[in-house]
Amino acid sequence: MLDTAISERAAHLVDPRNVETLDVLGPVVQFLTSPRDGEPCVMRGTIPPGVTVPLHSHADPETFIQISGEIEGLSQSQKGFVWVSIRPGDIFHVPGGAKHAFRNLSTEAAVMILVSTSRIGRFFREVGKPIAGESRHSDPPSAEAVQHFLKTAAAYGYWNATPEENASVGLSLT
């Protein structure tokens, strides 16, 4: 068996049952690869039924590969914002700086693979709450957790829409 220092830099299988798991204000993020500078960060994200990811943007590109369930992703064009259905097998790409959001209007969890930067991974670590074991249920985020999220996002240079801007695209934050 390889020692830890060598095994982290060697090709290896990832056991998705034994990875760092975080509740990020409702959605769950699991690190399939750790955030390391100069390497992509690969995560599995789960958006529970009825949960939204509010309108936001950041310099980091993200590519989402839908595995199961169905969600809607918000895209912006010259004609304005439009919701796009994302189903298993679909790939939703968000270039750096693009405004986007997600909503799960279905009755089942939506699971996707997310490929992004190590910076996004570090951000999730700073704002997420560790989840141990098989528990995937979380309480609604506290006001303190939301404020910590917004303060940390601002420190990273990430933009978050106001409640009014979210409402204008069909998202309620209550």
Steps between C-alpha positions, in 0.01 A plus 500: 500500500627847413565751776270803507747750351570277201141380452367858471727554199454154344220391270228342711133414526282734703251337734202738474362359826801629689544860387475840668134604495366850566157660532525830310180673614281212375685343208752230594853500355728195510866536403596224257838671464642743754545865411868527396649800324552441131261203489128480425276434798243228433196483724167325518218743574152415618216750494208370710139543385375856537850644551644783293847638437438875474618718212873563522824522301871449552814496287534122533356292214281204593381201300208295633429146375153390609497146643147458636190702566407815315572863577471829322802718434474872436681628195532856375490608137457830320125445530521463879493210742355161409456182706639186334400145600805290590443124489725196553778501241471874435803725542447858619807721462539831683789715373681716754303816575165367370196563720323174580270325748334163556165382629369154571123508448471120498426257784838325477856607565705612201856366492776633278875488457655845522842578355646835598804665653675435828394852600130403485585191706671712766200736504262208562724384785483845658123536479385137526407305809655149519254211478601170656383153404195445283307805626399727214222687680570853604300767670437827317809722525514737793526876453857475628588233242356713219694806619821294522436373146446853363803644682724216379364528143579873500855428622540262202364766263184299429175684413167402656166640383271689733168344606329728245733387219434137594124562503522656151625164363248288692695416816363550849760497777251448784 
